[in-house]
Amino acid sequence: MFFLVGRHLRNVFRLLPLFVFGSQVSFSAAQASLHTKAYMSLSDSRTNEFLVKVKSKSALVDLQREFDLEVAPKPLLKTEEGEWYKVSDLNFSLSLGDLQAHVFSDASLNENILHIEENHRWYVLNQTDDPKPEFPPRLPSRKRPDPMLGRAYGLDKIQASKAWLTTTGSTNVVIADIDTGIDYNHRDLINNIWRNTSKPRQGHEDGSGITGDIAGWDFVNNDPLPWDDNGHGSHTSGIIAATGNNGVGLSGVAQRAQIMALKFLNAEGSGSTEDAIRSINYAVQNGAVILSNSWGGDEYSKALEETIAEAARQNVLFVAAAGNDGTNNDTLPMYPAAYNLPNIIAVAASDKDDLLTEYSNFGVNTVHIAAPGDAIWSTVPDSKYEVNSGTSMACPYVAGAAALLKAYKPNLTAVQMKQILMQSVDKLPDYADKIASGGRLNVARALELAAGL
């Protein structure tokens, strides 16, 4: 299970790790984490769903014979070593230990089933009717100052105004905000919301089962309206790319971009491994080049790691919040930020005084850069604005900066963007021996560094 990485709740729920059997099969628990405001409620620590990696689907036939299981018709993820499938216990009586014992007792299964982990589920306590995406209004022909821009101290810290003299962004750059959804009708976001024009609204021919996805997808409720019923996703999206110079509210780091709304976290701020994977796959398949991920957990998932590795092969940058425990990710890893993958850039939170916040995780090997994350103004549902704090807020600053880099130099690879962002930081004493780059984001300097490429 994964949770948001806003400021205040810290590891309220933790699930115990599972034992490892044999040399071929490894197992992992689901995820745990934290959030700014919303309390979380776990309905049941057991699950009837498992994620299984096999060399071929035929390896699951024996498990189906032994247990009353339903195997998903299509793989959740394909890798060079094998395929991941969701497996459901129709009788709700099977434990992960039962599967482990059966696989371990059979040499053939132990050879062909490579990994098993639980797909823990958390449940929404209430539902609302999600509004349909509205048609974006025309932007003003002349630039109009954003009246709340002065409240966004983080933009000054990273020298955004200087960066905007080089580029304000591009609608050719798609950033997926994988979160609680977005208020896609927010007056400061609506003009920068991604619109799916590649497929017919009434149905798809790709067999994905995803139909009518105009602005993204809601993987919690499995529908085409990724509406934000929590507030966190709208806040992070505004930091990335609230529309600039439209005379409304404030501006994101990228004043022009396309934000793809992918909801895998529910109203309480939590979601499953399966839905995180589906969100990442959707983003990559639909053209996102930057993924913003203000969520995390302290339990390792091989399935999630391999999904992000596949995104790396597609040249997609994965920006991740470092976490809010105030601990060292080198020794107490927070995932997905702590996965050792070339396309991940993990972000710590700094404050108005350019100090690392007391709650921000750090790690000279696993946390790459700091960005403003304390007392950050941004958009929330119903065309409103509010202040939130956490590495959840720092992460989208870096995603927005990457969007400006990609707009300025479209041929930059994910690894190049990560290197440029790290090499162009403002080095400050408080980050020495805590952050890999030793500094805080400076997007203007990043563009200057990219100019020669």
C-alpha positions in Angstrom: 0.0 0.0 0.0 1.2 3.5 -0.8 0.3 6.8 0.8 0.8 10.5 0.2 4.0 12.1 1.4 2.5 15.4 2.7 3.7 16.8 6.1 2.0 15.5 9.2 1.1 11.8 9.5 4.2 9.7 9.7 4.0 6.0 9.1 0.7 5.6 10.9 0.3 2.1 9.5 3.1 -0.4 8.8 2.8 -3.9 7.5 5.3 -6.5 8.6 7.7 -7.9 5.9 7.3 -11.5 4.8 9.8 -14.2 4.9 11.8 -15.4 1.9 11.9 -19.0 0.8 14.3 -20.7 -1.6 16.6 -19.2 -4.1 14.1 -18.6 -6.9 11.1 -17.1 -5.2 11.1 -13.8 -3.3 8.3 -12.1 -1.5 7.4 -8.6 -0.3 4.8 -7.0 1.8 2.6 -4.2 0.6 3.5 -0.6 1.2 3.0 1.9 4.1 3.3 5.7 4.3 1.9 9.1 5.2 -0.2 12.2 4.3 -0.8 15.8 5.0 -4.4 16.1 6.3 -6.6 13.1 5.6 -6.7 10.3 8.0 -6.3 6.8 6.6 -8.4 3.7 7.5 -7.3 0.1 6.7 -10.4 -2.1 6.4 -8.4 -5.4 6.5 -4.8 -6.2 6.7 -5.4 -9.4 4.6 -6.0 -9.4 0.9 -7.4 -11.8 -1.7 -5.2 -10.4 -4.4 -1.6 -11.2 -5.2 0.9 -10.0 -7.9 2.9 -13.0 -9.3 5.9 -12.9 -11.6 6.2 -15.9 -13.8 8.5 -17.0 -16.7 5.3 -17.9 -18.6 1.6 -17.8 -17.7 1.5 -21.6 -17.9 3.3 -21.7 -14.5 0.0 -20.5 -13.0 -2.0 -23.4 -14.1 -0.9 -25.6 -11.2 -1.8 -22.9 -8.7 -5.2 -22.7 -10.3 -5.7 -26.4 -9.9 -4.5 -26.4 -6.3 -6.4 -23.3 -5.2 -9.6 -21.7 -6.4 -7.9 -18.8 -8.2 -8.7 -16.3 -10.9 -5.8 -15.2 -13.0 -6.0 -11.9 -14.9 -6.3 -12.6 -18.7 -3.5 -10.2 -19.5 -0.2 -9.4 -17.8 0.1 -6.3 -15.7 3.7 -5.9 -16.8 6.1 -7.6 -19.2 9.8 -7.7 -18.5 12.8 -9.5 -20.1 12.7 -12.1 -17.3 8.9 -12.8 -17.3 5.4 -11.4 -16.8 3.5 -10.1 -13.9 -0.1 -11.2 -13.3 -2.8 -10.3 -10.8 -4.1 -13.5 -9.1 -7.3 -13.4 -7.0 -8.5 -15.9 -4.4 -12.2 -16.3 -5.1 -12.9 -17.8 -1.7 -11.0 -15.2 0.3 -9.4 -17.9 2.3 -5.8 -18.1 0.9 -2.9 -16.5 2.7 0.4 -15.5 1.1 2.0 -18.1 3.3 -0.2 -20.8 1.7 1.1 -19.7 -1.7 4.7 -19.6 -0.5 4.6 -23.0 1.0 3.0 -24.6 -2.1 5.5 -23.0 -4.5 8.5 -23.9 -2.2 7.4 -27.5 -2.1 7.4 -27.9 -5.9 10.7 -27.7 -7.7 9.1 -26.9 -11.0 7.0 -24.1 -9.5 10.0 -22.7 -7.6 11.9 -22.5 -10.9 9.1 -20.8 -12.9 7.4 -18.5 -10.4 9.9 -15.8 -9.8 8.2 -13.5 -7.3 5.0 -13.2 -5.3 3.8 -10.2 -3.3 0.4 -9.1 -1.9 -1.7 -6.4 -3.6 -3.1 -4.8 -0.5 -6.2 -2.8 -0.9 -7.5 0.3 1.0 -11.1 1.5 0.6 -12.8 4.8 -0.1 -15.2 5.7 2.7 -17.4 7.9 0.5 -18.1 8.6 -3.1 -19.0 11.7 -5.0 -20.3 12.4 -8.5 -17.2 13.5 -10.5 -17.8 16.4 -12.9 -16.9 16.0 -16.6 -13.9 17.9 -18.0 -15.0 21.3 -19.3 -13.7 22.9 -22.5 -10.7 25.2 -21.7 -11.3 28.9 -22.2 -9.2 31.0 -24.4 -6.1 32.5 -22.8 -5.8 36.3 -22.8 -4.0 37.6 -25.9 -1.8 39.7 -23.7 0.0 38.6 -20.6 -1.8 39.4 -17.3 0.0 39.2 -14.0 -0.9 36.4 -11.7 -2.2 38.1 -8.5 -1.0 35.5 -6.0 2.4 35.0 -7.5 4.1 36.9 -4.7 3.0 34.2 -2.2 5.0 31.5 -4.1 8.4 32.1 -2.5 9.6 28.8 -3.9 9.6 30.3 -7.5 11.9 33.0 -6.4 14.3 30.5 -4.7 14.7 28.5 -7.8 15.0 31.6 -10.0 11.9 30.7 -12.1 11.4 34.3 -13.3 14.9 34.3 -14.9 14.2 30.8 -16.4 11.0 32.1 -18.0 13.0 34.6 -20.0 14.4 31.5 -21.8 11.2 29.4 -21.9 7.9 29.3 -20.1 7.3 25.7 -21.2 5.5 23.9 -24.0 2.3 22.1 -24.5 4.3 19.5 -26.3 5.6 18.3 -22.9 3.4 15.9 -21.1 3.8 15.4 -17.3 1.8 12.7 -15.6 0.9 13.6 -12.0 0.3 10.2 -10.4 -1.7 11.1 -7.3 -5.2 11.6 -6.0 -6.5 13.0 -9.3 -6.8 16.6 -10.3 -9.5 19.3 -10.4 -9.2 19.4 -14.1 -11.8 22.3 -14.3 -9.8 24.5 -11.9 -9.5 27.9 -13.5 -5.7 28.0 -13.0 -5.2 24.4 -14.3 -7.8 23.9 -17.0 -5.7 25.3 -19.9 -2.8 23.0 -19.0 -4.7 19.8 -18.6 -3.7 17.0 -21.1 -6.4 16.1 -23.6 -6.3 12.7 -25.1 -6.8 13.2 -28.8 -5.1 10.0 -30.0 -8.1 7.6 -29.4 -11.9 7.9 -30.0 -13.9 8.8 -26.9 -16.4 6.1 -27.3 -14.0 3.2 -27.2 -10.5 2.0 -27.8 -9.1 -0.6 -30.1 -6.1 -1.5 -27.9 -8.0 -4.0 -25.7 -7.0 -2.1 -22.6 -10.6 -1.8 -21.3 -9.9 1.9 -20.9 -12.6 3.9 -22.7 -13.4 7.6 -22.9 -10.3 8.8 -21.2 -10.2 12.5 -22.0 -7.9 14.0 -19.3 -6.4 10.8 -17.8 -7.8 7.9 -15.8 -9.2 7.0 -12.4 -7.6 3.7 -11.4 -9.4 3.7 -8.0 -12.9 3.7 -9.4 -11.9 2.5 -12.9 -13.5 5.3 -14.8 -12.4 8.1 -17.1 -12.9 10.9 -14.6 -9.7 11.3 -12.4 -11.4 13.8 -10.1 -9.5 14.9 -7.0 -11.6 14.0 -3.9 -8.6 14.6 -1.6 -7.0 17.8 -2.7 -3.4 16.6 -2.7 -3.2 15.9 -6.5 -4.6 19.3 -7.4 -2.0 21.0 -5.1 1.0 19.1 -6.7 -0.3 19.8 -10.2 -0.5 23.5 -9.6 3.2 23.5 -8.5 4.1 21.7 -11.7 2.1 23.8 -14.1 -0.6 26.2 -13.0 -1.2 28.4 -16.0 1.1 31.5 -15.9 0.3 35.0 -17.1 -3.5 34.4 -17.3 -4.4 37.0 -14.6 -5.6 34.2 -12.3 -4.1 32.9 -9.1 -0.5 32.0 -9.4 1.9 30.1 -11.7 3.5 26.7 -11.7 7.2 26.2 -12.5 6.2 25.4 -16.1 3.7 28.1 -17.2 2.7 26.0 -20.2 2.6 22.2 -20.3 0.2 19.3 -20.4 -0.6 17.7 -17.1 -2.0 14.1 -17.4 -4.3 13.3 -14.4 -3.7 9.8 -13.1 -5.6 8.9 -9.9 -4.4 5.8 -8.0 -4.7 7.2 -4.5 -8.2 7.4 -3.0 -9.9 10.1 -0.9 -8.0 9.0 2.1 -4.7 9.2 0.3 -3.8 5.6 -0.3 -3.7 3.1 -3.1 -2.5 -0.3 -4.3 0.6 -1.5 -5.9 -1.4 -2.8 -8.9 -2.9 0.7 -9.5 0.4 2.4 -9.2 1.8 0.1 -11.9 -1.2 0.6 -14.1 -0.9 4.4 -13.7 2.8 4.3 -14.7 2.1 2.1 -17.7 -0.8 4.3 -18.9 1.5 7.4 -18.6 4.3 5.9 -20.6 2.0 4.5 -23.3 0.2 7.8 -23.7 3.3 10.0 -24.2 4.2 11.3 -20.7 7.9 12.1 -20.5 8.0 13.1 -16.9 6.2 11.4 -14.0 5.6 13.3 -10.7 5.2 11.0 -7.7 4.4 12.6 -4.3 3.7 9.3 -2.5 5.7 6.4 -1.0 6.0 3.5 1.3 8.7 1.7 3.3 8.3 -1.8 2.0 10.0 -2.9 -1.2 8.0 -4.0 -4.2 9.9 -5.8 -7.0 6.8 -5.3 -9.3 6.9 -1.6 -8.9 10.7 -1.4 -9.3 10.5 -3.3 -12.6 7.7 -1.1 -13.8 9.8 2.0 -13.2 12.8 0.3 -14.9 10.6 -0.3 -18.0 9.8 3.4 -18.0 13.5 4.1 -17.9 13.9 2.1 -21.1 11.3 4.4 -22.7 13.4 7.4 -21.6 10.9 8.6 -19.0 12.0 10.7 -16.0 10.5 9.5 -12.6 10.5 12.3 -10.0 9.8 11.0 -6.5 9.3 12.6 -3.0 11.9 11.5 -0.5 9.5 11.1 2.4 8.7 12.9 5.6 10.2 10.8 8.5 13.2 12.9 8.9 15.3 9.8 8.4 18.2 8.7 6.1 16.9 6.9 3.0 20.3 5.3 2.6 19.6 3.1 5.7 15.8 3.3 6.0 14.6 3.4 2.4 11.4 5.1 1.3 10.2 3.7 -2.0 9.8 4.4 -4.8 12.4 7.2 -4.2 15.1 4.8 -3.0 15.0 2.4 -5.9 18.5 2.5 -7.5 17.4 3.3 -11.1 19.0 5.8 -13.5 15.7 7.6 -14.3 14.7 8.3 -10.6 15.4 11.7 -9.1 14.5 11.8 -5.4 13.6 15.1 -3.9 14.0 16.5 -0.3 12.1 19.5 1.1 13.7 22.9 1.9 12.2 25.9 3.6 12.1 29.7 3.2 15.6 29.9 4.9 17.1 27.4 2.5 17.4 24.8 5.3 16.5 21.2 5.0 13.1 20.8 6.8 13.2 18.8 10.0 10.7 16.3 8.6 12.4 15.8 5.2 14.1 12.5 4.5 17.7 12.7 3.2 20.4 10.5 2.0 23.7 11.3 0.3 23.3 8.2 -2.0 19.6 8.0 -2.5 18.2 11.6 -2.3 19.4 13.6 -5.2 18.2 17.2 -4.8 16.3 19.6 -2.5 13.5 21.9 -3.6 11.0 24.2 -1.7 8.5 22.1 0.2 7.5 24.0 3.3 4.4 26.3 3.4 3.8 26.1 -0.3 0.8 27.9 -1.9 -0.9 26.1 -4.7 -4.2 25.1 -6.3 -6.8 22.9 -4.6 -10.3 21.7 -5.9 -13.1 24.1 -6.6 -10.7 26.8 -8.0 -9.3 27.5 -4.6 -5.8 27.8 -3.2 -4.1 26.8 0.1 -0.8 26.1 1.8 0.6 22.6 2.3 4.0 21.3 3.3 6.0 18.2 2.7 8.3 16.5 0.2 5.1 16.0 -1.7 5.3 19.7 -2.5 9.1 19.6 -3.3 8.7 16.8 -5.8 6.5 18.8 -8.3 9.0 21.7 -8.2 11.6 19.4 -9.8 9.0 17.9 -12.2 8.1 21.4 -13.4 11.8 22.3 -13.8 12.3 19.1 -15.8 9.3 20.2 -18.0 11.1 23.5 -18.7 14.3 21.6 -19.7 12.3 19.3 -22.0 10.6 22.3 -23.6 13.9 24.1 -24.2 15.8 21.0 -25.3 13.3 18.3 -26.5 16.1 15.8 -27.3 17.3 15.6 -23.7 17.2 12.1 -22.3 15.8 11.3 -18.8 19.3 10.7 -17.5 20.6 14.0 -19.0 17.7 15.9 -17.3 18.5 14.3 -14.0 22.3 15.1 -14.4 21.6 18.7 -15.4 19.2 19.3 -12.5 21.7 17.9 -10.0 24.7 19.8 -11.5 23.0 23.2 -11.5 21.9 23.4 -7.9 22.7 26.1 -5.5 25.1 24.4 -3.1 24.3 25.2 0.5 25.9 24.1 3.8 22.8 22.4 5.2 22.7 19.9 2.3 26.3 18.8 2.4 26.6 15.1 3.3 22.8 14.8 3.2 21.9 15.3 -0.4 23.7 13.7 -3.4 23.9 17.0 -5.3 24.7 19.0 -2.2 22.1 21.7 -3.1 18.7 23.1 -3.8 17.1 23.3 -7.3 18.0 26.3 -9.5 16.0 26.0 -12.8 17.5 29.1 -14.4 21.0 27.7 -14.0 19.7 24.3 -15.3 18.6 25.9 -18.5 21.9 27.7 -18.8 23.7 24.4 -18.4 21.5 22.8 -21.0 22.1 25.5 -23.6 25.2 23.9 -24.9 23.7 20.5 -25.4 
